[in-house]
Amino acid sequence: MYDKYYLLDTNILLEDAQKIFSLSQEGQNLIILTETVLDEIDSKKSGFDEINFQAREFGRILEDATVLETAQFEDFRIVKLCLDDKKATVKIDIISKEHYACEVSSVSAKILNDRKILEIASGLKRLYPKPIEFLSMDIMARTRAISLGIRTSGLKGAQGSSYKAQFVRRIEIPFSMLETLNHSDILGVDPDYQSHYYCYEFKVIDSDQVILASVQNGKIHLLDEEELRNQNVTPLNKEQLFFSYAILENYFNIIIVEALAGSGKTLLAVSGAMKLLRQKLYRRIIYIRNSIESIDRGEDVGYLPGLEEKFRIYNHPLMDTLEHIVRNNAKRKKQQNVHGIGKNELSSDEIEKRIAEMITTYSIETMWVGEMRGRTLSDAVVIIDEAQNISNKTMQMILSRIDANSKVVILGSNKQIDNIYLNRHTNALTTLIQSTKEEPEEIKLFALKLTKVLRGPITAWAERIFTPKHLENGYED
């Protein structure tokens, strides 16, 4: 008898094929898979997106399994497998049926497959000595399972969600401390300092004065706000000043930013990267964004011919950012012209030309997850956008491609997850945010949350009314 009996939905394995090992717990739990799950995984083997890689990875895992026996129970056919891997021992039951009652329904293939899995789940109550637990990342499939009396749950991140990330600390200080504040020990100013307090707002007692600072190696470093504003995109609030500081400061090599829509995260990341290249600290900018099969977008650009189409359609945020910078630079030049001579608006052809020049000048490259394996990214500012749509396995692969001579800026929002194989507990952004609980030895880490919407009142209103109550402040604890 096993401790637990897990029936897995397809999305569990397509999110991370290696989960079969952790769920097995050295063979103490039985993993149950239906033939429908195997068929769905098999149909995803071709392609270059993350789910295609995970489908092939699961196939490689299954290749090493040994067939222990085959059996028949009522209308179920059962194939018992044992996988003895260096990672763990896994016991797997493959369950199939010749005829399904749900096949008489006229529904889509996706719904029919879900019903086949749950039809088998209902019958397994007679096969195993303990109730099975259906694991799925699809809330609709779990809801239907509950209606059928099947125990069910989704997967949460291994680190849980009890850690409430706080990256900016606000404390009051006396006026007398101002003169010696820069480069002083943080513990002498804030005895309650923790390693995830990357930034400080020092409010001077009996004054409106607020001093912005960061912490490096236990020392306070005051921000040079004038220098931070000297770039293509001017930081407009305290949060953006902190973000720009982290990008431009050589001390930090990994920057994690969780931000609301319209908070300027991509604009500031690209602007800061450009300034670093002008300072000749790096030689290229690499923009990475995972390919998502999104129901809302309804577009899969992985098969579009040609670089130009992909660059434009797939990288909307980057192209919007470059256009904004082009327009902003033109506006500044006109304002600096003492005679005020110049066109009010750039033509579309001029914008296209200047964007192309900018891409060449700053060696801006875009990369897709499928083309990164086996490569090494060096001497670059690497911007990883929409990290909430990237799995832990993919983020591990991306970061392992980056050498010591690069700076990484990771952007995302847990309110904009549209990868159907991920949720707010299991995506890479959450894992990275959770990792800030402890200070890493290998890297100099910085993390921040951007909570101010600058795009406009419509964006701010939409963020507010469509946010669940438990995420009302923009983030989950």
N, C-alpha and C positions, 0 to 999 in steps of 0.2 A: 504494500500500500504506500502511496506517495503522500507527501504533506499537502500538496495542492495540485489541482488539475486545471491547467490553463488552456482554453481554446482561443487561439490567436486569430484576429482579423488580419486581412492582407496589409492594411496600412501600418501595423506594428512593425512588420518586417521590412516594408519599403521605406520606412523612416530610418531604420538601422537594423540591418540583417544580423548584426552581432548581438542584438538583444536576446536572441534565443539562448545564449549562454548565461546571461545574468538571470533570466527568468527561470532557468532550469535549476540554478543553485546546486551545482555539482550532482545533478541527477536526483535530487530530493523531490523535485516537482516534475510532473509529467506534462510535456508539451503536446497539444493536440492540434492537428492541422486538417482541414477539410480539403477534398480534391479541388473545390472551387478556389480556395486560396492559392493552391499550387498553379492552377490554370491562370489566375490573375497575375501572379508573379511571373510566370512564363511569358505572358503577353507583353510584359514590360522590359524584357531583356535587351531589346534593340533600342539604341539611342544613346545620347551623350549627356542626358540630364542626371541629376542625383538619383532619382528613383530607378533609372535604368542600371546605374552602377550597383545599387543595393540589390536589385533583382538578380544580377549576375553574381554578386557576392554570395547571396543565399544559395544559388545553384552550386557554387564551389563548395560551400559548407555541406550541402546535402550529398555531394559526390562522395564524401568520406564516410558516410553512414553505412552501417552494416544492417542487413535485414535479419531480424531475429526470428520472426514468424509471420505468417498470414493467417487470418481467422475470419470466420463469418459469425455474426450475431444478429439474429432476426434479419432485417433487410440491410444491415451495415456490413461493408467489407472493411477489414482492418489490416493495415500493414504496420508491424511494430519494428521501429528502427532504433539503433543505438549508435551514437556518435561519440567516439573516444578521441577527443581533441586535446592538444596541449593546454588549451584554455580551461576545459571542463569536460565532464561526461554529461551527455544530453540524451534523454529517452524521449522518443517521439512516436506518437500514434498518428498514422494517416487514415482518415475516415472517408469513405465514399458510399454512395447509394446509386442503385441503377435507375430508380424512378423517384422523382420529387413531386409531392403534392402541390407545391407552389408553382410548378411549371404551367399549370392551367391558367394562371393569371396573365393578363395582358399588361405587362409593365416593362420599363426599360431594363436593359441588360444589367446595369449597376444595381438597381433595386432587386432584380431577380437573384443576382448573386448573393446579395445580403440575406435574402429570404432563404436561400439554399443553406447558407452557413447556419442560420438560426434554426432552420428545420432540423438539421443534424444536432445542434446544441440541445434542442428540446428532447430529442430521443436519447441523448447520452445519459440522461438521468437514470436510465435502466441498465446502463453498461458499466458505470463506475461506482465504487463504494462511497464516494463522497461527491457532493455537488461540484460541478465544474464552474469555473469563472471565465466569462467571455471578456477578453481584453480587446478594446477597439478605441481608436482615436476619433471615430465618427459618432458624434452625439446622436444622430438620427438612428444609427444601428443600435446604439446602447439603449436608447429610449424604447425601441421596438423589442429589444431583448427583455427589458424590465416588464413590458406588457405581457410577455410570454412566461414570466416567472423565472427568468434566467438571471443568475447572479452576474453582475457586469461592473466593469470599471474602466477608466482610462488610465494612461500612464502619466505619472508626474515625474518631474526632474528628481534625480537621485539625491540632490542636496536639499530638497523641500523648499518651502517658501516662507519659513519663519524669520529669515534674516531680512530686516528692513534696511535697505541700502541708504546711507546718508553720506553724501560726498562734499557738501558745503556746510561748514560749521559757522554759526553766528554767535559771537560773544562780545561783551563790553570790556573796554580797557580804559584806564585813566589817561588823561592827556600827557602826563609825565612819562608814559611808556613809549610815546611816538618816536623819540629821538633814537632809542636803542632797539626798536622793534625789528628792523631789517637785519636778517642773518642771526637773530637770536634763537635760542633753543625753544622749540614749540612747547615742551613740557614745562618750561619756566613761565610761559604765558597761559597755557591751558593744561593743567594737570590731568584732565580727563581726555586728552588727545588719544585718538585711535587711528590706525594706519589707513583706514578708508576715509578719513577727513582730508581730502586732497586740497581743498580750498577753504579759505577763511574770509569772513566779512567781520572786520574789527570795528565795532561801533564805539566811537569816543564818547565817554560819559559826559552828560550835560552839553552835548553838541550834536549837530546833524552830520558831522563828518564820519564817513565810512571808508576804511582802508581795505583794499582788496589784496589778498596774498595767497600764495601757495606754499606747500611744504615739500622740501627736498632733503632727504637724509636727516630728518629731524630738525631742519632749520627753516625759519620763516623767510620767504622771498617775496618782497613787495612787487606788485605788477606795475610795469611802466605803461600806463594807459595810453599815453600819446603815441608811443611806438607801436602798440597793438592796433591802433586805429589807422596806422599808415600802411594800408594794403588795398587791394582791389575792392574788397567788400568791408565796409566799416562795421565793427561790432557795435550794437545798439543798446545793449543792456549788460548787467553784471554777468549773467550766465554766458553770454557770447564772448565777453572779455576773458573769462576763465577758459573757455574753449579755445579761443585764439592763442592764449598764452601757452596752453598745453601743446598745441601744434607747433608753435614757433620755438618753444624751449627744447634745446637739445637733450636735456636730462631725461625726458619721457620718450619711450620708444613704442609703447602700446597705449592707445587712447580709446576708451569705450564711451560712447555717448548714446543714451536713450533719450529720445526727443519726440515731442509732439509734432504733428504735421504743421508745416508752415513756421517752424521755429528757426529756420535758416541753417540747419546742420550741414546740408550738402554745399551750400554757398560758401560757408565759412571754411569747410574742409578743403574745398578746391582753391579758394583764395589763399589760405594759409600755405597750402602745398606749393602754389605758384611763387609765393614769397621765398620759401625755402630753396626753390630752384634758382631764383634770381640771386640768392646768396651763395649759390654753387655748392650747397650742402648735399644735394641729390641731383640725379641727372634725368629722372623721368617721373611721371605720375601714372599710376596704374589704378584703374577703376574697375571694381569687381562687383557684380550683382548676379545673384543666383537666378536661373531660369525657372519660372513658375508657370505651371498650367493652372491659370486662374479662371474660375467660372465668371467672375465679374469682368475681367479683361477680355476673355475669349480669344486670346491670341497666343500662339506658340511661335516665337520667332526663331527657335532653334533650327528651323529648316528653310529660313529665308536665304535666297542666293545673294552672295556678295557682301563685302564688308560694309559698304556705305549704307545699305538698307538696315543692316543689323545695328550699326553704330547709332543710327537715328531712332529707329523704332524701339529697340530694346533698351536704350539708355536715355529715355526721356528726361530723368532728373539731371543727368550730366549735361545734356544738350541745353536744357532750360537754364542751368547754371552758367554755362559758357555764354549764352545769349545775354543773360542778365549782366555779366561782367563786361561784355562788349558795349552794351548800351550805357552802363554806368561809367565806363572809361570815357566814352564819347561825351557824355554829359559833363564830366569833370573838366575835360579839355576845353569845352565851350565856356564853362564858368571861369576858367583861368585866362581865357582870352580877353585882354583888357578892352578890346574894341567890341566884344560881344558878337563877332561875325561867325556865322556857321549855320548849318542846317538845323532845323528843329528835330528832325527825325532821320535816322539812317534808313536807306532803302534796304529791302530784303536781300538784294544782291550784295550790298556792302556788308551787311551782317554776316551773310554766309561766308564771304571772303575773309572777314576778320576772325570768325570762329575757326576757319581752316588754318589761318596763320597762327592762331593761339595753340591749336592742337599740335602743330609742327614745332613752334617755339618751345613749348613746355613738354614735348615728347609725351603727349597724353595717349595712353593705350587703354583699351578695354579688354577684359578677359572673361571668358565663360568657365564655369566650374569644370566642364568636361575636357577642356584643353589644358588644364593646369597640372595634372598628374605627371610626375617625372621632371617638372621644370623647377628652376631656381630663380626667384625674383630678387634682384640685387640693386643697390644704389637707387632705391625708389621710395617715394611716398605712396603707400598702398592704401587706397580708400575702399573699404568693404561696406557697401550700402545695403540697406534692408536686411540686416543680420537676423531679424525676427523670422525671416523666411528661409533661413539656412539651418540645416540640421547640425547637431554636435559633430557627427562624423565628417561632414563636409567642411565645417569650420576648422576642425583639426587638420584636415588635409590642406586647406588653404594656408593656414598659419605655418604649417611645417614646410611650405615651399619658400618662405621668406627668410632671407639671410640677415646677419647681424648688422649690415650696413643700410638697413631700411627702417622707416618709421611707418607704423600701421595705425590707421584711423578707422574704427569700427562704428558704424551708425545703424540705428534701428528704432523701431517703436513697437512695443507689444500690443498696441491698439490697432495695428495694421497688418495682422497676420492673414495672408491669403494662400499659404501653402497648406493644402488639405491634409498633409501628412504630419503637420506640426501643430502644437498648441502653445499657450503661454508658459507651460511648465517644461516643455521638452525642446524648445528651440535654442539655438546657440547664443542668442542675445541674453536670454535668462541665465544660462550657464555662466556666461562671462560676467554678468552683473553679480551673480552669487559668488563667483570666485574672488571678488574684492573683499570678502569677509576676512581673508587672511592675506598678509603681505607676501608676495612672491619673492623668491630669492634670485630667480634667473633674469628678471626683467624689471624695468622701471615703469610701473603701471600708473595710469591716470583714468579716472572715471567721472562722469558728470551726467546730470539730467537737465535737459532744456525744457522748461515748462511754460515759457512765454511764447505765445503765437504772434508772429509778426506779419504773416501773409495778409491778414485783414480780418474784419469782424465776421465775415461769413464763415471762414475757417474756424475761428474761435467758437462761434455759435454751434457749428456742426460737431466740433470736438466735445462740447459740453452736453448737448442733448442726446448724442448717440453713445455716450460713455456709460457703461453699467455703474451702478452705485458704488460697488467695491473697487472700481478703478477711477473714481471721481476726480482724484487729484492727478490723474494722468498715468499712474503706475500702480501696480499691485505690490503690496508689502512682501 
